[in-house]
Amino acid sequence: MKVSGSKSERVRSFDRVPTRDEWYTPWGGPPDVRSMSIGPDGACYANVHVGGIVRSDDGSKWTPTAMDVDADVHQVLAHPDRAGLVFAATAIGLATSDDGGASWDFSDDGMHAAYCRAVAIAGDTLLVSASKSHTGRQSALYRRPLDGGTFERVTKGVPEWFADNVDTFCLDARGGDAALGTTDGWIFVSEDAGNAWTEVLSGEPSVTCVAIA
């Protein structure tokens, strides 16, 4: 949908994405847009679950990126200052594109498992959640330099394993500050780009989104 004034309109061109007939969900329901992100050049990236990542440069025409539909993308995130640099948390690792989605590289170096649900940019550091499956078995948080390298597991101030996946939109960062929410009602914050964390809330309802203004 797009909003013009107080009116919402269906974006018909999204219905005509060439790969749309390949979109699906494992449970048989209709696929949906799980996340969206806009780069500094105005390019908008939409993550279809399950359907890869599509891109629009003008908000009207949408085209598939090179992301494979079956990569099972859970979140797409464009760098706020570097046009064309895009990250995606997928079921087969962290995907990176430096050409606006024309190509993608995957990495899970240093991770105990490749199933990723959330990604955030904390200055020059990338934060990613990973677990063994959609059930959230052995869910953990990792960090690495933004421009590549081996992931390092985060252990300071957080549980050995989270009770469930740290989900899409439950991890956010701005500069060196970061926040993380869990399904069992914990909220953690970091002031050093995700190296060390402090529990600030517990016993809350399931956290479904965190945001740093």
Backbone torsions as a table, in degrees:
resi	resn	phi	psi	omega
1	MET	NA	149.1	170.2
2	LYS	-126.0	149.3	-176.1
3	VAL	-112.1	125.7	175.7
4	SER	-122.0	107.1	-172.5
5	GLY	66.6	-120.6	179.4
6	SER	-103.6	7.6	-175.3
7	LYS	-107.9	132.2	175.2
8	SER	-99.3	137.0	-179.7
9	GLU	-127.9	141.6	176.4
10	ARG	-71.6	134.3	178.3
11	VAL	-85.9	97.6	-173.7
12	ARG	-65.4	-30.9	-178.9
13	SER	-64.7	-24.9	177.9
14	PHE	-66.5	-30.1	177.9
15	ASP	-70.2	-16.9	-175.3
16	ARG	-106.7	15.4	175.4
17	VAL	-57.8	130.3	-173.2
18	PRO	-55.3	-30.1	-177.4
19	THR	-91.5	5.2	-171.4
20	ARG	-58.3	-35.4	-179.4
21	ASP	-66.1	-14.1	179.8
22	GLU	-91.7	-10.7	-177.6
23	TRP	-69.8	146.4	-177.3
24	TYR	-161.8	174.9	166.7
25	THR	-131.5	147.9	-178.4
26	PRO	-60.6	-26.6	-176.7
27	TRP	-94.3	1.1	174.9
28	GLY	91.2	-2.1	177.9
29	GLY	-80.2	175.4	179.5
30	PRO	-71.9	138.7	175.0
31	PRO	-67.1	156.8	-179.3
32	ASP	-140.9	168.1	174.5
33	VAL	-81.7	115.9	-175.9
34	ARG	-89.5	-36.2	179.6
35	SER	-152.5	157.7	176.2
36	MET	-140.0	152.5	178.9
37	SER	-153.4	142.9	-177.4
38	ILE	-116.5	129.9	178.1
39	GLY	-83.7	172.1	-177.6
40	PRO	-66.8	-16.8	177.4
41	ASP	-90.7	3.6	179.9
42	GLY	89.1	-5.1	177.8
43	ALA	-66.8	133.0	-179.5
44	CYS	-110.4	130.5	-179.6
45	TYR	-113.4	129.0	179.3
46	ALA	-119.1	128.0	178.6
47	ASN	-95.5	114.6	176.9
48	VAL	-94.0	135.6	-178.7
49	HIS	-118.3	102.2	6.7
50	VAL	-109.8	122.0	-178.0
51	GLY	-171.8	18.0	179.0
52	GLY	77.6	-150.2	-178.5
53	ILE	-131.1	129.9	175.9
54	VAL	-112.8	159.0	-173.4
55	ARG	-132.1	145.7	172.1
56	SER	-134.9	135.4	177.8
57	ASP	-97.5	-13.9	-177.3
58	ASP	-131.5	4.0	179.4
59	GLY	81.4	-3.3	-179.4
60	SER	-117.0	-50.9	179.8
61	LYS	-92.2	129.8	-179.0
62	TRP	-118.4	136.4	179.2
63	THR	-133.7	149.3	178.1
64	PRO	-68.8	144.8	166.5
65	THR	-85.0	-176.1	-178.5
66	ALA	-79.3	3.2	-179.9
67	MET	-66.3	127.1	177.6
68	ASP	-66.5	136.4	179.7
69	VAL	-54.7	-41.5	-174.6
70	ASP	-78.8	2.4	175.1
71	ALA	-68.1	-15.8	175.9
72	ASP	57.8	69.6	-177.4
73	VAL	-77.5	135.7	179.5
74	HIS	-110.6	-23.0	175.0
75	GLN	-158.6	138.3	174.0
76	VAL	-115.7	142.3	-176.3
77	LEU	-145.1	115.1	176.8
78	ALA	-87.6	142.0	177.2
79	HIS	-65.5	136.1	-175.1
80	PRO	-70.3	-19.0	-174.9
81	ASP	-121.8	-19.0	-174.8
82	ARG	-110.7	100.6	-177.3
83	ALA	-58.5	134.5	177.5
84	GLY	90.4	-13.8	179.3
85	LEU	-89.7	116.2	-173.7
86	VAL	-135.8	140.8	177.9
87	PHE	-120.1	154.4	177.2
88	ALA	-145.7	131.6	173.3
89	ALA	-87.2	117.8	-175.3
90	THR	-127.1	173.7	179.4
91	ALA	-74.2	-8.1	-179.0
92	ILE	-122.0	24.1	175.6
93	GLY	121.0	-174.5	178.5
94	LEU	-88.3	123.7	179.8
95	ALA	-100.2	140.2	179.9
96	THR	-130.4	135.8	172.7
97	SER	-128.9	133.9	175.4
98	ASP	-111.2	11.5	-179.4
99	ASP	-130.5	34.5	175.5
100	GLY	68.6	24.1	177.1
101	GLY	96.8	2.1	177.0
102	ALA	-67.3	-25.5	175.2
103	SER	-149.9	156.0	-179.9
104	TRP	-135.1	140.7	172.0
105	ASP	-115.3	141.2	-178.2
106	PHE	-112.2	143.9	178.1
107	SER	-148.1	139.8	167.9
108	ASP	-135.8	24.8	-178.9
109	ASP	-58.7	121.5	179.5
110	GLY	94.1	-12.8	180.0
111	MET	-84.2	152.5	176.7
112	HIS	-80.8	-18.1	-179.6
113	ALA	-158.7	161.5	-170.3
114	ALA	-103.7	-5.4	-175.4
115	TYR	-77.9	107.1	-174.6
116	CYS	-109.5	140.0	-178.0
117	ARG	-116.9	-33.8	-174.0
118	ALA	-135.8	149.6	178.3
119	VAL	-143.2	143.9	178.8
120	ALA	-146.6	153.1	179.4
121	ILE	-109.7	117.0	179.1
122	ALA	-112.6	84.0	-177.1
123	GLY	64.9	-116.4	179.0
124	ASP	-95.2	14.8	-176.9
125	THR	-122.4	141.0	177.1
126	LEU	-105.0	133.0	177.6
127	LEU	-112.9	134.9	-177.0
128	VAL	-142.5	138.4	172.6
129	SER	-97.5	145.4	-178.4
130	ALA	-145.8	149.3	176.2
131	SER	-149.7	-175.8	-178.3
132	LYS	-85.4	-18.1	-179.1
133	SER	-170.8	-178.8	178.7
134	HIS	-64.6	-17.4	178.5
135	THR	-79.1	-8.3	177.6
136	GLY	84.2	14.9	-179.7
137	ARG	-61.6	129.5	178.5
138	GLN	50.7	63.9	179.5
139	SER	-88.1	135.1	-177.1
140	ALA	-144.9	169.7	179.4
141	LEU	-114.5	140.5	-179.5
142	TYR	-129.3	158.4	175.5
143	ARG	-140.8	155.2	176.5
144	ARG	-160.4	163.5	174.6
145	PRO	-58.5	145.8	-176.4
146	LEU	-56.7	-38.7	-174.1
147	ASP	-91.4	15.9	173.2
148	GLY	122.7	175.9	-178.1
149	GLY	120.6	-173.6	-178.4
150	THR	-88.9	138.0	176.9
151	PHE	-70.5	141.5	176.8
152	GLU	-115.6	129.4	-179.7
153	ARG	-71.4	136.1	177.9
154	VAL	-85.5	127.0	-177.6
155	THR	-127.5	-17.7	-174.3
156	LYS	-79.5	111.5	173.7
157	GLY	87.2	2.3	178.4
158	VAL	-122.4	161.0	178.8
159	PRO	-61.9	158.0	176.1
160	GLU	-57.1	-45.0	174.3
161	TRP	-134.4	137.8	172.2
162	PHE	-76.0	152.5	-176.0
163	ALA	-69.2	-20.9	-178.3
164	ASP	-153.9	176.3	176.2
165	ASN	-58.3	136.5	166.0
166	VAL	-77.0	106.5	-162.0
167	ASP	-86.2	171.3	172.7
168	THR	-47.8	131.3	179.8
169	PHE	71.9	2.9	177.1
170	CYS	-98.0	12.7	176.3
171	LEU	-138.9	126.1	-178.6
172	ASP	-145.2	155.9	179.9
173	ALA	-153.1	149.9	172.9
174	ARG	-143.3	115.9	-175.3
175	GLY	60.6	-130.5	179.9
176	GLY	-86.8	-4.6	-179.0
177	ASP	-90.8	141.4	179.3
178	ALA	-143.6	155.3	177.7
179	ALA	-140.1	149.0	-176.9
180	LEU	-142.5	133.5	176.7
181	GLY	-122.1	151.0	-176.2
182	THR	-123.4	162.2	-179.2
183	THR	-69.0	-20.8	177.8
184	ASP	-97.3	21.4	166.6
185	GLY	85.7	20.7	175.5
186	TRP	-98.3	145.7	170.4
187	ILE	-128.5	128.6	178.6
188	PHE	-117.6	148.8	175.7
189	VAL	-130.8	154.3	178.3
190	SER	-134.6	143.3	177.1
191	GLU	-114.4	8.7	-178.6
192	ASP	-131.7	46.5	176.3
193	ALA	59.6	35.1	173.0
194	GLY	85.3	10.5	178.3
195	ASN	-74.5	-48.9	178.8
196	ALA	-126.5	146.0	-174.5
197	TRP	-127.9	154.3	176.1
198	THR	-126.7	131.5	175.7
199	GLU	-74.6	124.9	-178.8
200	VAL	-112.4	-20.5	177.2
201	LEU	-146.6	146.8	173.9
202	SER	-149.7	164.0	179.8
203	GLY	72.3	15.7	178.6
204	GLU	-87.2	168.7	171.4
205	PRO	-61.3	166.4	180.0
206	SER	-54.1	128.6	-179.4
207	VAL	-84.8	126.5	-179.1
208	THR	-112.0	-7.4	-180.0
209	CYS	-166.2	140.7	169.9
210	VAL	-130.4	150.4	179.6
211	ALA	-150.3	136.8	175.9
212	ILE	-104.7	118.7	-177.5
213	ALA	-79.0	NA	NA
